[in-house]
Every structure is written in C-alpha cells, then in structure tokens.
C-alpha cells in the first residue's frame, strides 16, 4: 500500500513518528558533537580542496558527497 520498503522509508517513518508525538531527537547530542568536530576540520578541508587542480577537485567533491550520503544512511562498512 505504501510502496517498496526501504531503509529510507523506515527512517522517514521514524522521523515522522518522532515529530508527530513530540519526541526529542534521540541522537541530538551525538549530532551536536559531530557537527562541532566537523566545523573544526572545515577550513583544512577547504584549503586541501583549493590546492587541487580542477579535475582532482571535482572528483574529490563528488567522492565526498557520495560518501556522506552513504554514511548518513548508516552503512556499517563506511563507518568502519
């Protein structure tokens, strides 16, 4: 009735239920900690990207975007 069952649909359903019943995000503190660490690394990552030539920079950006999406979805191999 609701289409294909996927990890994404389960995550969306979980998020919907948390919001509908006013539950706080159980991972809020972990996300804040990770965001703080990421912000500390931000400038060095930008500097590193700036040092690459155009083609290498494009590849690095796409690779980073894809890795970030896979990590967000909780792929165990990526987090290891």
C-alpha beads as a LAMMPS data file, in Angstrom:
LAMMPS data file: protein, C-alpha beads

80 atoms
79 bonds

1 atom types
1 bond types

-500.0 500.0 xlo xhi
-500.0 500.0 ylo yhi
-500.0 500.0 zlo zhi

Masses

1 110.0

Atoms # bond

1 1 1 0.000 0.000 0.000
2 1 1 2.911 2.402 0.695
3 1 1 5.371 1.268 -1.973
4 1 1 8.669 -0.533 -1.537
5 1 1 10.012 -0.957 1.976
6 1 1 13.493 0.545 2.115
7 1 1 15.871 1.803 4.773
8 1 1 14.987 5.340 3.641
9 1 1 11.239 4.723 4.103
10 1 1 11.872 3.292 7.585
11 1 1 13.991 6.325 8.524
12 1 1 11.313 8.677 7.179
13 1 1 8.611 6.843 9.147
14 1 1 10.699 7.005 12.320
15 1 1 11.256 10.738 11.837
16 1 1 7.563 11.313 11.171
17 1 1 6.545 9.474 14.366
18 1 1 9.100 11.323 16.491
19 1 1 7.804 14.656 15.182
20 1 1 4.114 13.746 15.378
21 1 1 4.315 12.724 19.035
22 1 1 6.778 15.479 20.040
23 1 1 9.655 13.180 20.954
24 1 1 13.070 14.832 21.011
25 1 1 15.680 13.573 18.578
26 1 1 17.440 10.758 20.497
27 1 1 20.663 11.445 18.580
28 1 1 20.713 15.211 19.141
29 1 1 23.760 15.237 21.440
30 1 1 25.736 12.948 19.132
31 1 1 24.870 15.149 16.137
32 1 1 25.957 18.286 18.013
33 1 1 29.270 16.663 18.945
34 1 1 29.894 15.502 15.362
35 1 1 28.974 18.939 13.975
36 1 1 31.466 20.581 16.350
37 1 1 34.233 18.251 15.221
38 1 1 33.322 18.802 11.558
39 1 1 33.436 22.578 11.966
40 1 1 36.927 22.352 13.445
41 1 1 38.081 20.426 10.351
42 1 1 36.199 22.573 7.819
43 1 1 38.913 25.104 6.981
44 1 1 41.609 22.476 6.476
45 1 1 39.315 20.522 4.137
46 1 1 38.565 23.687 2.134
47 1 1 42.281 24.502 1.949
48 1 1 43.007 20.959 0.798
49 1 1 40.361 21.191 -1.926
50 1 1 41.697 24.585 -3.020
51 1 1 45.150 23.070 -3.521
52 1 1 43.844 20.516 -6.055
53 1 1 43.622 21.150 -9.785
54 1 1 40.151 21.446 -11.289
55 1 1 39.670 17.799 -12.275
56 1 1 41.004 16.391 -8.991
57 1 1 38.807 18.849 -7.059
58 1 1 35.659 17.748 -8.919
59 1 1 36.437 14.087 -8.231
60 1 1 37.126 14.796 -4.541
61 1 1 33.857 16.743 -4.171
62 1 1 31.752 14.010 -5.791
63 1 1 33.511 11.311 -3.773
64 1 1 32.879 13.271 -0.563
65 1 1 29.205 13.848 -1.366
66 1 1 28.624 10.182 -2.121
67 1 1 30.490 9.046 0.984
68 1 1 28.482 11.484 3.117
69 1 1 25.190 10.155 1.784
70 1 1 26.183 6.539 2.347
71 1 1 27.390 7.370 5.861
72 1 1 24.140 9.211 6.662
73 1 1 22.224 6.098 5.740
74 1 1 24.231 4.157 8.320
75 1 1 26.270 1.847 6.122
76 1 1 28.357 -0.180 8.561
77 1 1 31.261 -0.624 6.143
78 1 1 31.560 3.139 5.649
79 1 1 31.553 3.924 9.357
80 1 1 34.216 1.260 9.990

Bonds

1 1 1 2
2 1 2 3
3 1 3 4
4 1 4 5
5 1 5 6
6 1 6 7
7 1 7 8
8 1 8 9
9 1 9 10
10 1 10 11
11 1 11 12
12 1 12 13
13 1 13 14
14 1 14 15
15 1 15 16
16 1 16 17
17 1 17 18
18 1 18 19
19 1 19 20
20 1 20 21
21 1 21 22
22 1 22 23
23 1 23 24
24 1 24 25
25 1 25 26
26 1 26 27
27 1 27 28
28 1 28 29
29 1 29 30
30 1 30 31
31 1 31 32
32 1 32 33
33 1 33 34
34 1 34 35
35 1 35 36
36 1 36 37
37 1 37 38
38 1 38 39
39 1 39 40
40 1 40 41
41 1 41 42
42 1 42 43
43 1 43 44
44 1 44 45
45 1 45 46
46 1 46 47
47 1 47 48
48 1 48 49
49 1 49 50
50 1 50 51
51 1 51 52
52 1 52 53
53 1 53 54
54 1 54 55
55 1 55 56
56 1 56 57
57 1 57 58
58 1 58 59
59 1 59 60
60 1 60 61
61 1 61 62
62 1 62 63
63 1 63 64
64 1 64 65
65 1 65 66
66 1 66 67
67 1 67 68
68 1 68 69
69 1 69 70
70 1 70 71
71 1 71 72
72 1 72 73
73 1 73 74
74 1 74 75
75 1 75 76
76 1 76 77
77 1 77 78
78 1 78 79
79 1 79 80
